[in-house]
Amino acid sequence: MQIPTIGFDHKKTNQAELEIFDLESLYQREYKDHSPQRPHRITFFMMVYIERGSGTHMVDFKSYPFESGSLVFVRREQVHCFDFASQSVGKVVIFTQEFLDQVHANMRLPNYTPTHLNQSRSPVLALDSDTCLSAKRIIDEVLKEISRDNADPLVVMYLFSAFALMLHRLRPEERRDKLSQEQSVKLARFLIFYKATMNARATPTGMPRRSVRLIKHSIRSASWQRISPQSR
């Protein structure tokens, strides 16, 4: 079975590392190469907030049921596909590892690792009514901020951190994986240094590419353009 790999389209997002779009917008597009309804591997992280509707979401060839108020998580390098038959309504949040590195490097909040993206856990998290309201409010605030001409990356990072910590609180049994602020900063600095070193080796001039991009204000749809076929 040929499994295409879908990458984060920086050109369409104006070099942004985070993007939010309506789930229902996927149903309205025409797909010449590959449909999101078919299995594909992603190179970024994804969260799907279900505002209304029910159905299933396939992650690593296993179907997981969801309903209104659910949050579906897909980690980078996982294989997944959407269920268009359900016609659910919600928001899709996609972001890169580089965005997470920026969060760890810039935030002065209690730091964490995103346990909701842990492979050992179910990718579907059911939110209570209060958390649903908070989740929708935060997502809307992120959308509002990145839509501004003078969008501030730090505001986006603080909102994202608040959202992630709120979700982390729903799984208190996994608090043991929390990193201290010092550990998190050291990890982020190591990752940035490592990427800069690898980029320097990859460029003909030997000069490192920019390791940390600023979050831009563009909100555009993911292209779902095939990068390369892979066999499972």
N, C-alpha and C positions, 0 to 999 in steps of 0.2 A: 504494500500500500504506500503510495507516494504522499508524503505529508509536506505541504509547503510551509515555509517559515515566513512569518509576517513581522516586519520590523517597524519601529517607531519612525514615522515620517517627519523628520525635522524640517524639511522644505515646506511642507504644508502647514506646519505649526510655527513657522518663522523662528526656528531654532529653539522653540520652547521644549522643556523637559516634562511638562504636565499638560494634559488636555482633558476637557470635559465636553461631552456631547450627549444629545438625547438618544436613548436606546431606540426609540421608534424611528429615528432617522435612518437606521440600518435597513429597515424594511422597505424604504422608498428608493434605495439606490439600485442602479443597474450594475451587475458584476460581469465583466468580460472574462476575467481570468479565474478568480476563485471567490466563492461565496462564503461568508462567515458561518453559514449553516453547515458547512462541511469541516471536518477536522483540520486544524492548522496549529502550528506551533508559534508562540509569540516570544519576542525578545525583550519584552517590557512587562511591568506589573499592571494588573487590571482589577478594578472593583466595579461591580454592577449593582447599583441600588435599585431595587424593585419597588416602585411607588404603588403600582396597581397591576394585578394580574397574577397568574400562577403557571407553572410549567416545569421543565427540567433543563438543566445545563450540564453538558458533558465536559468532564475534566479528566484527562488521562484515561479516556475510554470507559469511564464510569459515569452514569447519569445520576444527578443529584436533584431532588425536587426542591422548588422554591415557591414562595407565595408573596403576597403583598407584605412589605416590611422586611423582606430578606435582603441580605447583602451577599453577593457572590464574589469570591476572591479567586483570581488566577495568577499564579506566580510566573515569572519569566522562565522560558524553556519548557513550560507545560503545554500539552496539546489540549485544545478545547474547541467547542463549537456552540453557536447560539441556537436557540429554539424559536424560530420565526413563527411557528404555528400558534404559539401562545399569545402573540401580539401584545406582550406586556409593555407597560409604560414605566420609564425610569430614566436614570442617568448612568452613563458609562464614564468612569474616571480611569485614565491610563497615565502612567508615569514611568520614568526610567530609573535605573540604579543610580545614575548620576544625580537625579533629583533627591533620592534618599541620602546620598553622600552629602549633598548641600544642607539638608535638614540637620544631619548629625553635626556638621561642621559649624553651623551658624546659630543653632538654637541654644538657649540657656535654660531650658526646661529640664525636668527629670527625663533622662534619656531612656530609650527602649529599643528593642528589636521588634519588628512587626510580627508578633506571634500569630495574628490572623492570617498571615501568609505562610505559616508553618506547614510543611508537607504532611506531617502526621495528623493534622486536624482536618475536619470536613471543610470543604471550600464554601459552604453555605452557612451563614450566621443569621439566626432569627432575632430581630430587634424588637424590644418592647415598645409600647406606644410613645413613651417619653423620649426614648432614644431615637425613634423614627423622626419625631419632630426636630430634634437637635441635629440629626444627620442631614435632613433636608435643608435646614437653616444654614448649616456650615457649607454645604455644597453650593447653595445659592450665593453665599457670601464670597466663596472662592471665584465663582463665575463672574460676580460683579467686579471683583478686584482685577482679575486678569483681562476684563473687558475695558478697563480704563486705559487712556492714552499714557498716563503716568503711573502705570501699575508698579507696585513695590513688591519685589520678590520675597522680602522678609515677611510681609503681611500674609502672603500665600503660604509660606512655610509655617508660620504660627497657626494659621487656620488648619492646615493639614496635620500639624502635630496635635492640636486639640482634638481633631477628628480621630486620629489613630489612637491616642490615649483613651478617649472615650470608649472605643471599641475594645481596647486592651482590657479595660476594667470589667467587661462582660465575661472575661475568662480569667478569673482570679487565680485559678489553679496553675496558671502558666507564668505567674509573676517571677518565678525563679530565674527566668531568662533575661531579666532587666539588666542593662548595663549601667554602670555609674557614669556620671558626666565626663569624668576624666578618661575612662575607658572608651566611651563613645567618640570623644574628640580625637583620641589617639588613633582609633580605627579609621575614622574619616580622613585624617591626615595621611595615614599610610596608604589608603586607597587612592587618594589624589596623587600622592608621590608616585605610586606604582603606575597609575595610568599615564602620568606625564612621562615617565621613563619609557614605557612601552610605545607611546606615541612618538617620542624622539627617535627611537629605533626604527619606527615605521616610515618616517618622513625622509626624503632624499637629502634635505639640508641638515638633518640632525637636530633641528630646532623643535622643541616640544610644542604640540598643539595646545590650545587653551583647555585646561583641565576642567574648569568649572564654568558652565554657561549660565548667564542670568536668565531667569524665567521671563519670557516675553508675554505679551497680552493677547496673543492670537488665540482664537477658539475656532478651530476648523476640524473637519472630520478626518479620521484615520483613513488612509488610502486603501488598506487591505491589499496592497500590491505584492505579488509574489516576489520573494528574494531568491530562494533556491529550493528545489525539491529535496526532501530527505526521506529516507526509508526507515521504517520502524521494524 
